[in-house]
Amino acid sequence: MTGRIVIVGTGVAGATAAKTLRTEGYSGEILLLGAEPSLPYRRPMVSKELLAGTAAERRTLLQPAEFWRDHAIDLRTATTVERIDPVPQLVWPADGTAIGYDSLLLATGALPRRLPGATAASKGLEGPGVHTLRLRSDVGGVRSVLSAGGSLVIVGGGLIGCEVAATARGLGARVTILHAGATLLDRVAPAVVGEYYRKLHADNGVEVVTGVMLDRLEDGEGVTAVAADGRRWVASAALVAIGAVPDTRLAERAGLAIEEGIRVDERYRTSAAGIFAAGDAASRLDSESGEYRREEHWNSAQAQGAAAARSMLGLPAVPEEISWGWSQQYGRNLQFAGMIRPEHEVIVRGDAAAGDVTVLGLDGGRLVGAVGVGRPAEIRAARDLIARRVVLDSAECADPARPLGAVTALSGQS
């Protein structure tokens, strides 16, 4: 198959798509365009090894520099795409030179979510001492504060906020986490796991304050976080880690359908012919909720990039991978798969207080989500059970002596 495929975005979704095209035998041109100056790299390392300064350069890369050349992939870094024209199928980089395409993949990722009301004219919600941490280029500003023995207030107790807190403590910084929710990591883990991580951070010297409704960040001599109830926390700098929003700017300008992200079908096709989307920017119909939703995890973006590439080549779809992810804090491994909602039956296997636990979420007896601390084998088993949509014996699920993979399946698809 010949022609030209253009991929916008050099994160794991875009890079995996380019690699998959070659693996599947595509012999045409592949242009991989990214705004960042770096070669495609492992973004989960930003809040951990890259921030800590412990990662060897080659280990941070998705592929060594010669990979792209050897596979005839035209990788163009520091290339910002200003707009796309679905008709007549053109991509316009910032230098004004139009690039035609036969198929186009938007793997534009996501942007850090800003504090409500944070604008250039706002009352101090953002300033020189206020940072976000999503890209490699963000690391230097945060690390300079930590290396100088400064203190950090982190707004948000999700994955990024907690990972940065652990890294910062390892560098000797004084750290405060301000979280709006009742427990840490509440977007990916149930309260029993969030409470374990609250204690883990506290035991490592982090001040953790939950239920904080932030009013503003005052940037002056350091940064002062001011809560709606008047409480104040002062630090050398602040990190805003309250999630991300899909980067749909190119798609919106081109008139593509947007619904919680760039709307795609089961084959990652957008509303415009010849244009596909994958990764953090793409939203697919969730059969469980009937709503369009995005997956914001590394493994999901990787799987979607591969699936979109196969779709562009007209190849059969492969079974959809169950969404899963991980985090590493203070040497403790957290893994999660699927999603546990408040209405689900929750079963705790193991000792949460000791950090040796798997929490399962059942919906009518069917396993739909799992979170484990220090139990990677059980999460692997849970991913398989979730994918098979099996209804399990809940009493056996609750028995920690019963291997999860051996729990009786009462019904389901195999």
Sequence and secondary structure as in RCSB ss.txt:
>XXXX:A:sequence
MTGRIVIVGTGVAGATAAKTLRTEGYSGEILLLGAEPSLPYRRPMVSKELLAGTAAERRTLLQPAEFWRDHAIDL
RTATTVERIDPVPQLVWPADGTAIGYDSLLLATGALPRRLPGATAASKGLEGPGVHTLRLRSDVGGVRSVLSAGG
SLVIVGGGLIGCEVAATARGLGARVTILHAGATLLDRVAPAVVGEYYRKLHADNGVEVVTGVMLDRLEDGEGVTA
VAADGRRWVASAALVAIGAVPDTRLAERAGLAIEEGIRVDERYRTSAAGIFAAGDAASRLDSESGEYRREEHWNS
AQAQGAAAARSMLGLPAVPEEISWGWSQQYGRNLQFAGMIRPEHEVIVRGDAAAGDVTVLGLDGGRLVGAVGVGR
PAEIRAARDLIARRVVLDSAECADPARPLGAVTALSGQS
>XXXX:A:secstr
  SEEEEE  SHHHHHHHHHHHHTT  SEEEEE SSSS SB GGGIIIIIHHT   HHHHBSS HHHHHHTTEEE
E S  EEEEETTTTEEEETT   EE SEEEE   EEE   TT STTSSSSS TTEE  SSGGGHHHHHHHHHTT 
EEEEE  SHHHHHHHHHHHHTT EEEEEESSSSTTTTTS HHHHHHHHHHHHHTT EEEES  EEEEEESSSEEE
EETTS EEEESEEEE S EEE  HHHHHTT  BSSSEE  TT B SSTTEEE GGGEEEE TTTSSEE   SHHH
HHHHHHHHHHHHTT         EEEEEETTEEEEEEE   TTSEEEEEEEGGGTEEEEEEEETTEEEEEEEES 
HHHHHHHHHHHHHT EE HHHHT TTS GGGS EEE   
